[in-house]
C-alpha cells in the first residue's frame, strides 16, 4: 500500500538518519527523497544559501522546488510506492517564518502555511523529531560546518514554529529525539504503523 511519510525537525535532530532507516525498513517499495531536491530549482535554493536574495524570494524558491517535487511524489504514490521524505512543507513554514521575522517582516506563518498547503500533498504521517535547540547546536558543531540557519536563537524560533504546526495538524507525531538513534527509529516505525490503521 502506498504511503507518504515525512520526517521533520530542526537541524541536528537526526532527521536524515531516521528517514534513511525508515526507508530501508520499508524494503524495495520505498523511495527516500529529500528537500531541497537535486533539480535545477533545488540548486537555485542552495544558491540562495549565500544569502544574497530577498527573503521572500528565498521562501518562494523553496515552494517552487516543492511544487515540482510534489508532482514526482504523487507519481511515485500512484505507482504504489511508499515515499519517505526528508523535509517537506513543514520545514518551509517553520524556517521561513523565522527567517522573515529576522528581517522584521512580521509573522508570515499563516501565509506560508496556506501557500504550501495549496501546492503540497498531504502526508499520511509526519514524524517531528524534537531535540532541544542546545542539543541540536552541539550536534551541528560536531560536523565542522554550519548553514546560515544553524544559529542557536534561530533554531529556538524554528522549534517554536514546528510546535505551532503540530498543534494544528493531526498527522504530526512528536517524537523525543534526544535518545539514541535506535530508540528514535523504533518509535518512528511504531508511529508509522499506528498511522496505517
Secondary structure, DSSP 4 states (H G I P E B T S, - for coil): ---EEEEE-STTSSHHHHHHHHHHHHGGGEEEEESS-SSHHHHHHHHGGGS-S-HHHHHHHHHHHHHHHHHHHHHHHHTT-EEEEES-HHHHHHHHHHHHHHTT----HHHHHHHHHHHSPPPSEEEEEE--HHHHHHHHHTTT---TT--HHHHHHHHHHHHHHHHH-TTEEEEE-SS-HHHHHHHHHHHHHHHT-
